[in-house]
């Protein structure tokens, strides 16, 4: 499920690649709650997790600010 108003570019890329939050959680070795809390803005992303997600999606690391903007907006 990719509803929400935060991390729009990331959500769009995940949708384009048929990737779900559960897939991200599994690849990160994190719980679904952990990842949902990051997407919802409850907690910030760990920078290493950001780079891992970009790598998983085949996106260049230099675009980290595009896909993980401060505050998710």
MDAnalysis code that builds the backbone (N, CA, C; Angstrom):
import MDAnalysis as mda
import numpy as np

u = mda.Universe.empty(219, n_residues=73, atom_resindex=np.repeat(np.arange(73), 3), trajectory=True)
u.add_TopologyAttr("name", ["N", "CA", "C"] * 73)
u.add_TopologyAttr("resid", np.arange(1, 74))
u.add_TopologyAttr("resname", ["UNK", "UNK", "UNK", "UNK", "UNK", "UNK", "UNK", "UNK", "UNK", "UNK", "UNK", "UNK", "UNK", "UNK", "UNK", "UNK", "UNK", "UNK", "UNK", "UNK", "UNK", "UNK", "UNK", "UNK", "UNK", "UNK", "UNK", "UNK", "UNK", "UNK", "UNK", "UNK", "UNK", "UNK", "UNK", "UNK", "UNK", "UNK", "UNK", "UNK", "UNK", "UNK", "UNK", "UNK", "UNK", "UNK", "UNK", "UNK", "UNK", "UNK", "UNK", "UNK", "UNK", "UNK", "UNK", "UNK", "UNK", "UNK", "UNK", "UNK", "UNK", "UNK", "UNK", "UNK", "UNK", "UNK", "UNK", "UNK", "UNK", "UNK", "UNK", "UNK", "UNK"])
u.atoms.positions = np.array([
    [0.850, -1.165, 0.000],
    [0.000, 0.000, 0.000],
    [0.903, 1.238, 0.000],
    [0.635, 2.170, -0.892],
    [1.496, 3.327, -1.042],
    [0.751, 4.639, -0.877],
    [-0.234, 4.671, -0.016],
    [-0.957, 5.916, 0.238],
    [-0.095, 6.851, 1.065],
    [-0.384, 8.136, 0.973],
    [0.306, 9.098, 1.810],
    [0.786, 10.296, 1.024],
    [1.168, 11.314, 1.760],
    [1.596, 12.550, 1.117],
    [3.083, 12.820, 1.312],
    [3.767, 11.971, 2.022],
    [5.203, 12.132, 2.222],
    [5.961, 11.205, 1.277],
    [7.153, 11.621, 0.913],
    [8.032, 10.818, 0.054],
    [7.338, 10.426, -1.257],
    [6.702, 11.409, -1.873],
    [5.919, 11.177, -3.098],
    [6.771, 10.592, -4.217],
    [7.944, 11.161, -4.463],
    [8.800, 10.662, -5.554],
    [9.191, 9.210, -5.298],
    [9.501, 8.891, -4.055],
    [9.862, 7.515, -3.710],
    [8.672, 6.588, -3.904],
    [7.510, 7.012, -3.455],
    [6.304, 6.193, -3.618],
    [5.978, 5.970, -5.099],
    [6.155, 7.007, -5.910],
    [5.893, 6.868, -7.341],
    [6.863, 5.883, -7.985],
    [8.123, 5.964, -7.600],
    [9.120, 5.035, -8.147],
    [8.829, 3.607, -7.707],
    [8.439, 3.435, -6.457],
    [8.077, 2.104, -5.982],
    [6.884, 1.556, -6.756],
    [5.904, 2.390, -7.000],
    [4.731, 1.975, -7.756],
    [5.123, 1.569, -9.180],
    [5.971, 2.364, -9.805],
    [6.420, 2.076, -11.170],
    [7.164, 0.743, -11.244],
    [7.827, 0.387, -10.164],
    [8.604, -0.853, -10.139],
    [7.877, -1.995, -9.424],
    [6.595, -1.774, -9.132],
    [5.768, -2.779, -8.459],
    [6.397, -3.237, -7.146],
    [6.944, -2.286, -6.401],
    [7.552, -2.578, -5.109],
    [6.647, -2.047, -4.007],
    [6.489, -2.833, -2.971],
    [5.633, -2.451, -1.854],
    [6.471, -2.198, -0.613],
    [5.856, -1.576, 0.372],
    [6.551, -1.278, 1.620],
    [7.064, -2.555, 2.268],
    [6.310, -3.627, 2.177],
    [6.759, -4.893, 2.767],
    [8.041, -5.378, 2.110],
    [8.204, -5.112, 0.808],
    [9.425, -5.497, 0.108],
    [10.621, -4.693, 0.625],
    [10.392, -3.393, 0.849],
    [11.436, -2.526, 1.397],
    [11.838, -3.018, 2.786],
    [10.848, -3.311, 3.621],
    [11.126, -3.790, 4.983],
    [11.954, -5.066, 4.949],
    [11.570, -5.976, 4.088],
    [12.287, -7.255, 3.983],
    [13.735, -7.032, 3.557],
    [13.948, -6.209, 2.549],
    [15.305, -5.950, 2.062],
    [16.167, -5.227, 3.102],
    [15.536, -4.368, 3.902],
    [16.276, -3.648, 4.935],
    [16.501, -4.502, 6.185],
    [15.767, -5.596, 6.292],
    [15.839, -6.407, 7.503],
    [15.175, -5.701, 8.675],
    [14.159, -4.910, 8.346],
    [13.427, -4.129, 9.348],
    [11.976, -4.599, 9.387],
    [11.283, -4.228, 10.439],
    [9.862, -4.576, 10.549],
    [9.026, -3.656, 9.666],
    [7.821, -4.104, 9.369],
    [6.885, -3.263, 8.628],
    [6.604, -1.982, 9.398],
    [6.442, -2.084, 10.714],
    [6.172, -0.909, 11.542],
    [7.293, 0.114, 11.403],
    [8.531, -0.350, 11.412],
    [9.689, 0.532, 11.262],
    [9.582, 1.331, 9.962],
    [9.306, 0.640, 8.873],
    [9.252, 1.299, 7.565],
    [8.020, 2.200, 7.465],
    [6.866, 1.741, 7.928],
    [5.676, 2.596, 7.921],
    [5.918, 3.883, 8.709],
    [6.564, 3.761, 9.860],
    [6.843, 4.947, 10.672],
    [7.734, 5.943, 9.931],
    [8.623, 5.469, 9.087],
    [9.476, 6.366, 8.302],
    [8.666, 7.019, 7.184],
    [7.862, 6.237, 6.493],
    [7.033, 6.793, 5.413],
    [6.007, 7.798, 5.938],
    [5.536, 7.586, 7.155],
    [4.535, 8.482, 7.741],
    [5.157, 9.697, 8.411],
    [6.475, 9.715, 8.531],
    [7.150, 10.847, 9.147],
    [7.200, 10.797, 10.663],
    [6.805, 9.671, 11.249],
    [6.871, 9.529, 12.698],
    [8.316, 9.584, 13.176],
    [9.193, 8.943, 12.416],
    [10.629, 8.946, 12.680],
    [11.357, 9.196, 11.375],
    [12.561, 9.728, 11.458],
    [13.370, 9.957, 10.266],
    [14.046, 8.679, 9.783],
    [14.429, 8.709, 8.519],
    [15.134, 7.581, 7.920],
    [16.600, 7.580, 8.342],
    [17.155, 6.415, 8.564],
    [18.578, 6.240, 8.745],
    [19.225, 6.379, 7.362],
    [20.309, 7.129, 7.265],
    [20.905, 7.398, 5.956],
    [21.324, 6.113, 5.242],
    [21.777, 5.132, 5.978],
    [22.153, 3.863, 5.344],
    [20.937, 3.173, 4.741],
    [19.797, 3.276, 5.418],
    [18.563, 2.715, 4.866],
    [18.182, 3.444, 3.579],
    [18.368, 4.753, 3.548],
    [18.071, 5.536, 2.339],
    [18.877, 5.021, 1.159],
    [20.166, 4.865, 1.371],
    [21.033, 4.397, 0.278],
    [20.690, 2.966, -0.144],
    [20.320, 2.141, 0.809],
    [19.931, 0.765, 0.479],
    [18.663, 0.753, -0.369],
    [17.697, 1.584, -0.015],
    [16.452, 1.653, -0.793],
    [16.738, 2.155, -2.202],
    [17.565, 3.179, -2.327],
    [17.915, 3.683, -3.656],
    [18.580, 2.596, -4.485],
    [19.496, 1.871, -3.878],
    [20.185, 0.782, -4.578],
    [19.189, -0.295, -5.007],
    [18.291, -0.649, -4.116],
    [17.269, -1.650, -4.403],
    [16.423, -1.248, -5.614],
    [16.130, 0.044, -5.719],
    [15.306, 0.556, -6.818],
    [16.135, 0.893, -8.065],
    [17.450, 0.722, -7.969],
    [18.303, 1.015, -9.115],
    [18.441, 2.506, -9.381],
    [18.345, 3.307, -8.327],
    [18.416, 4.765, -8.460],
    [19.774, 5.263, -7.992],
    [20.291, 6.322, -8.613],
    [21.604, 6.832, -8.230],
    [21.603, 7.455, -6.832],
    [22.678, 7.192, -6.100],
    [22.810, 7.682, -4.728],
    [22.760, 9.203, -4.655],
    [23.209, 9.873, -5.698],
    [23.211, 11.337, -5.660],
    [21.794, 11.922, -5.651],
    [20.780, 11.092, -5.858],
    [19.395, 11.551, -5.807],
    [18.747, 11.341, -4.442],
    [19.558, 11.113, -3.422],
    [19.014, 10.834, -2.097],
    [18.084, 11.956, -1.623],
    [18.418, 13.207, -1.883],
    [17.567, 14.327, -1.437],
    [16.243, 14.379, -2.201],
    [16.225, 13.897, -3.426],
    [14.985, 13.870, -4.212],
    [14.003, 12.852, -3.634],
    [14.510, 11.687, -3.279],
    [13.645, 10.609, -2.820],
    [13.433, 10.598, -1.307],
    [14.342, 11.246, -0.575],
    [14.231, 11.321, 0.885],
    [14.405, 12.764, 1.328],
    [13.487, 13.644, 0.916],
    [13.609, 15.060, 1.303],
    [13.386, 15.245, 2.800],
    [13.991, 16.269, 3.335],
    [13.823, 16.581, 4.757],
    [12.327, 16.704, 5.077],
    [11.886, 15.999, 6.090],
    [10.477, 16.046, 6.476],
    [9.563, 15.267, 5.549],
    [10.135, 14.650, 4.522],
    [9.336, 13.836, 3.610],
    [8.541, 14.589, 2.579],
    [8.696, 15.900, 2.551],
    [7.898, 16.720, 1.629],
    [8.680, 17.150, 0.409],
])
